[in-house]
Amino acid sequence: QEQLVESGGGLVQAGGSLRLSCAASGRTFSTDAMGWFRQAPGKEREFVGQISWSGKNTKYVDSVKGRFTISRDNNKNMVYLQMNSLKPEDTAVYYCAGRPDWGDVYNKPGQYNYWGQGTQVTISS
């Protein structure tokens, strides 16, 4: 059973940066696609981006392109979300999630098999 634990959230002023980390335990991480999602109060969980099992391919929602970067270190069982030029509208609970990588785009929560507990990111204006 894969388990994920996010960390790195916090309160940052607009224009600042944060790096979220997601630590994975289990047997399939190195062959899984990993995604980052976020959920603001009263809103549905939103796709932020994904990274392929190799780390060579990434995809992002348009609203974070050029500001957010997803990376992974399979030797350490870690996935990262580097967030720059943060805006108040980025405020949300951020979740990492994983699933087998079949080479597709996985931008819906239901496509992922396992999730972390989330970490709060708050951006002040």
C-alpha angles and dihedrals in degrees: 000000000000117000128193130198121189125203140166102070123136148123117307134168120247111277092031132114139239133181117212121201129203118197116201130200124188141065105282105050097103092057097040131097111236126210137191120214133175136204126199122197111285093007135102122258107274130209113242102174148307139224128207123240091261095045090236097110128052134171130192140190110254094247093065102035111126092016105059128052128190120205137164141203110206092187089062097034090237136138123192137200113200109197120192133174090024120201131201089250089063088070108121145104107281122214133188120210139180142208139158111291112237094162098261135118110267106193101144125083092228091062093067125084103200136026143192124235095254136243126236119241117188123183118195122207 
